Amino acid sequence: MNQRVLVNKAVMDESGTPKTDKYGRPLTEKVESKARVRRKSNLIIAASGTETNTNIEIDVPSQMLVKEGEEIHFIDMDGNDGSGRVVSYEEATNVTGSRVLFRTVFVDGR
């Protein structure tokens, strides 16, 4: 499986606030993981009523915690590089709902 993702996660301090550099930009760390990348159009409607079209679906393992708004880089099945911002995600659980099997991340990819 050559499909991989690289997520830029914000670095937090001990109080839980994001660390910033001297220019006020958030510091990030890169986390790499295996993934399943698909090109599929989805219409995401937020709680505020805004509609967003996404064209990339990425399935990541349950250990990979991804939040909305994070920058993500991916390699699809054909070996093409891409990047985008996480718009939304959903969790696939077992029948009883006690364990997360994997997470599906919706990306406005390019």
C-alpha positions in Angstrom: 0.0 0.0 0.0 1.7 3.2 -1.2 -1.0 5.5 0.0 0.2 7.7 2.8 -0.8 10.9 4.6 1.2 13.6 6.3 -0.8 15.8 8.8 0.5 19.1 10.2 -0.7 19.1 13.8 -0.5 22.1 16.1 2.0 21.9 18.9 0.3 22.5 22.3 1.9 23.7 25.5 1.2 22.3 29.0 -2.0 24.4 29.4 -3.5 23.2 26.1 -3.0 26.4 24.0 -1.2 26.2 20.7 2.5 27.4 20.7 3.4 30.2 18.3 6.6 31.5 16.8 7.9 35.1 17.2 5.6 36.1 14.3 2.4 34.7 15.9 2.1 31.7 13.5 1.3 28.3 15.1 4.1 25.8 15.5 3.3 22.5 13.9 4.7 18.9 13.8 4.4 16.5 11.0 2.7 13.1 11.7 2.8 10.4 8.9 0.5 7.5 8.6 -0.8 4.8 6.2 -4.1 5.7 4.6 -6.7 4.9 1.9 -7.2 7.8 -0.4 -10.2 8.1 -2.7 -11.4 10.8 -5.1 -15.1 11.2 -4.3 -17.3 14.3 -4.3 -19.2 15.1 -1.1 -21.3 18.0 0.1 -20.6 18.8 3.7 -23.2 21.0 5.5 -21.9 22.5 8.8 -24.0 23.3 11.8 -23.9 27.0 10.9 -25.5 26.1 7.5 -22.5 26.7 5.3 -22.0 24.2 2.5 -18.6 22.9 1.4 -17.8 20.6 -1.5 -15.0 18.1 -0.9 -13.4 15.9 -3.5 -11.1 13.7 -1.4 -11.9 11.0 1.1 -9.1 9.6 3.3 -9.5 6.7 5.6 -6.9 6.8 8.4 -6.3 4.3 11.3 -8.1 4.9 14.6 -4.9 5.9 16.4 -4.5 8.9 14.0 -6.4 11.9 15.5 -7.3 14.5 12.9 -9.1 17.8 13.6 -11.0 20.1 11.3 -8.9 22.8 9.8 -5.6 20.9 9.8 -3.4 20.9 6.7 -3.0 17.4 5.2 -0.7 16.1 2.4 -1.5 12.8 0.7 -0.3 10.3 -1.9 -3.1 8.5 -3.8 -3.2 5.1 -5.5 -1.6 6.4 -8.7 1.3 8.0 -6.7 0.1 11.6 -7.2 0.9 14.1 -4.5 -1.9 16.3 -3.2 -2.7 18.6 -0.3 -5.7 20.3 1.3 -7.4 21.3 4.4 -9.6 19.0 6.6 -13.2 20.1 6.3 -14.9 17.3 8.4 -14.4 13.8 9.6 -16.5 10.8 10.8 -15.7 7.7 12.8 -16.6 4.2 11.8 -17.3 2.1 15.0 -18.0 -1.5 15.7 -21.6 -2.7 16.2 -21.8 -1.7 19.8 -20.1 1.6 19.3 -17.5 0.9 21.9 -14.4 1.0 19.6 -13.4 3.2 16.7 -12.2 1.1 13.7 -11.1 3.9 11.4 -11.7 7.6 10.7 -12.9 9.0 7.3 -11.5 12.5 6.7 -13.1 14.8 4.1 -10.6 17.1 2.4 -11.0 20.0 0.0 -8.0 18.7 -1.9 -6.2 20.0 -5.0 
